[in-house]
């Protein structure tokens, strides 16, 4: 999400793209970057735990950041966006890709 764009505008555009390009329900790949903090990574995992998600983590070469990739079956674009919103509200400093 660009810093200039408002979150509401970003999510509206994302919803439109997801509706136009994907048949739902479908697999969706989330990518987040956080400072390497076990608590923050665990919070992301917990948000997706009940969805039978496949979660992969990778630390940056200097160990300062952790990339968290989550592949999960979502029912519709609204559900995809709801998870983005939940993560950004619960985890300070997370970057959504």
C-alpha positions as CSV (number, residue, x, y, z in Angstrom):
1,X,0.0,0.0,0.0
2,X,1.4,3.4,-0.9
3,X,1.8,5.9,1.8
4,X,-0.1,8.5,-0.2
5,X,-3.1,6.3,-0.8
6,X,-5.7,6.0,2.0
7,X,-6.4,2.5,3.3
8,X,-10.0,2.7,2.3
9,X,-9.1,3.5,-1.3
10,X,-6.4,0.8,-1.4
11,X,-8.9,-1.9,-0.1
12,X,-11.6,-0.8,-2.5
13,X,-9.2,-1.2,-5.4
14,X,-8.0,-4.5,-4.1
15,X,-11.6,-5.8,-3.7
16,X,-12.4,-4.8,-7.3
17,X,-9.3,-6.6,-8.6
18,X,-10.0,-9.7,-6.6
19,X,-13.6,-9.8,-7.8
20,X,-12.5,-9.4,-11.4
21,X,-9.6,-11.9,-11.5
22,X,-10.5,-14.7,-9.1
23,X,-13.3,-17.3,-8.7
24,X,-14.2,-17.5,-5.0
25,X,-13.6,-19.4,-2.8
26,X,-9.9,-19.5,-3.7
27,X,-6.4,-19.8,-2.4
28,X,-4.9,-16.4,-1.4
29,X,-1.3,-15.6,-0.6
30,X,-0.7,-13.0,2.1
31,X,2.8,-11.5,2.7
32,X,3.8,-9.5,5.7
33,X,7.1,-8.1,6.9
34,X,7.7,-7.3,10.6
35,X,10.7,-6.6,12.7
36,X,12.1,-9.9,13.9
37,X,10.1,-10.1,17.1
38,X,8.8,-13.6,18.1
39,X,5.7,-12.0,19.6
40,X,4.7,-10.2,16.5
41,X,5.3,-13.2,14.3
42,X,3.3,-15.3,16.7
43,X,0.4,-12.8,16.6
44,X,0.3,-13.1,12.8
45,X,0.3,-16.9,13.0
46,X,-2.5,-16.8,15.6
47,X,-4.8,-14.6,13.3
48,X,-4.6,-17.3,10.6
49,X,-4.3,-20.4,12.8
50,X,-8.0,-21.5,12.7
51,X,-8.1,-21.3,8.8
52,X,-5.8,-24.3,8.2
53,X,-3.3,-21.9,6.7
54,X,0.2,-22.8,5.4
55,X,2.6,-20.4,7.0
56,X,6.2,-19.9,6.0
57,X,8.6,-17.5,7.8
58,X,12.0,-16.3,6.7
59,X,14.4,-13.9,8.4
60,X,16.3,-11.3,6.4
61,X,20.0,-11.9,5.9
62,X,20.8,-9.6,8.8
63,X,18.1,-11.0,11.0
64,X,16.4,-7.6,11.5
65,X,13.2,-8.4,9.7
66,X,11.0,-11.5,9.2
67,X,8.9,-12.2,6.2
68,X,5.7,-14.2,6.9
69,X,3.9,-15.8,3.9
70,X,0.5,-17.3,4.5
71,X,-1.3,-19.4,1.9
72,X,-4.9,-19.9,2.9
73,X,-8.3,-20.6,1.3
74,X,-10.5,-17.6,1.6
75,X,-14.3,-17.4,0.8
76,X,-14.4,-14.0,-0.9
77,X,-12.6,-10.6,-1.3
78,X,-14.2,-9.2,1.8
79,X,-12.7,-12.0,3.9
80,X,-9.3,-11.3,2.4
81,X,-9.5,-7.6,3.2
82,X,-10.9,-8.3,6.7
83,X,-7.7,-10.3,7.5
84,X,-5.5,-7.5,6.2
85,X,-7.3,-5.0,8.4
86,X,-7.1,-7.3,11.4
87,X,-3.4,-7.8,11.1
88,X,-2.7,-4.1,10.6
89,X,-4.8,-3.2,13.7
90,X,-3.3,-5.9,16.0
91,X,0.4,-5.7,15.0
92,X,2.2,-2.4,15.1
93,X,4.7,-1.7,12.3
94,X,3.6,-4.6,10.0
95,X,4.1,-4.1,6.3
96,X,1.5,-5.7,4.0
97,X,2.7,-6.7,0.6
